[in-house]
Amino acid sequence: MSMISKLVHASIDLALLSGFLAGVKHSTGLTPKVSLINQPQLEIYADKYLDMGDYLYFGITQYMSGSEYFTRK
């Protein structure tokens, strides 16, 4: 595998994990405790990473709500 394909693969994996964490947050209220990192710069990036998951979660939820292939139960 080339370096670019490895980076793309890792990026997609990280986005999926972030989306999964957003789903857990919205269904249970549980979220990672970012304050345990103890490095302000890394905390900022961790918050941005989790915000990306929320963005993905809401975008996919909105798309699925408007689709004829999905229904609410």
C-alpha positions as CSV (number, residue, x, y, z in Angstrom):
1,M,0.0,0.0,0.0
2,S,1.2,3.4,-0.8
3,M,1.6,6.1,1.9
4,I,-1.4,8.1,0.5
5,S,-3.7,5.1,0.7
6,K,-2.7,4.4,4.3
7,L,-3.4,8.0,5.2
8,V,-6.8,7.8,3.5
9,H,-7.6,4.5,5.3
10,A,-6.6,5.9,8.7
11,S,-8.6,9.1,8.1
12,I,-11.7,7.1,7.2
13,D,-11.2,4.9,10.3
14,L,-10.9,7.9,12.5
15,A,-14.0,9.5,11.0
16,L,-16.0,6.3,11.6
17,L,-14.8,6.2,15.2
18,S,-15.7,9.8,15.8
19,G,-19.2,9.2,14.3
20,F,-19.6,6.1,16.5
21,L,-18.7,8.2,19.6
22,A,-21.2,10.8,18.6
23,G,-23.9,8.2,18.3
24,V,-23.0,6.9,21.8
25,K,-23.1,10.4,23.1
26,H,-26.6,11.1,21.6
27,S,-28.1,7.8,22.6
28,T,-26.7,7.4,26.1
29,G,-25.2,10.8,27.1
30,L,-21.7,9.2,27.6
31,T,-18.8,11.1,26.1
32,P,-15.0,10.8,26.5
33,K,-13.5,13.0,29.3
34,V,-11.2,15.2,27.3
35,S,-10.0,17.0,30.4
36,L,-7.9,13.9,31.3
37,I,-5.5,14.7,28.5
38,N,-3.8,17.5,30.6
39,Q,-2.3,19.2,27.5
40,P,-4.4,22.2,26.4
41,Q,-3.4,22.0,22.7
42,L,-4.3,18.3,22.5
43,E,-7.6,19.0,24.3
44,I,-8.5,21.5,21.6
45,Y,-7.8,18.9,18.9
46,A,-9.7,16.2,20.8
47,D,-12.7,18.6,21.1
48,K,-12.5,19.3,17.3
49,Y,-12.3,15.6,16.6
50,L,-15.5,14.9,18.7
51,D,-17.2,17.9,17.0
52,M,-16.5,16.4,13.6
53,G,-18.2,13.2,14.8
54,D,-21.3,15.3,15.8
55,Y,-21.3,16.9,12.4
56,L,-21.1,13.5,10.7
57,Y,-23.8,12.1,12.9
58,F,-26.2,14.9,12.3
59,G,-25.5,15.0,8.6
60,I,-26.1,11.3,8.2
61,T,-29.2,11.4,10.4
62,Q,-30.6,14.3,8.4
63,Y,-29.9,12.4,5.1
64,M,-31.5,9.2,6.4
65,S,-34.6,11.2,7.7
66,G,-35.3,12.5,4.2
67,S,-34.7,9.2,2.5
68,E,-37.5,6.9,1.5
69,Y,-35.4,3.9,2.4
70,F,-35.5,4.6,6.2
71,T,-38.3,5.0,8.6
72,R,-38.6,5.9,12.3
73,K,-40.0,3.3,14.8
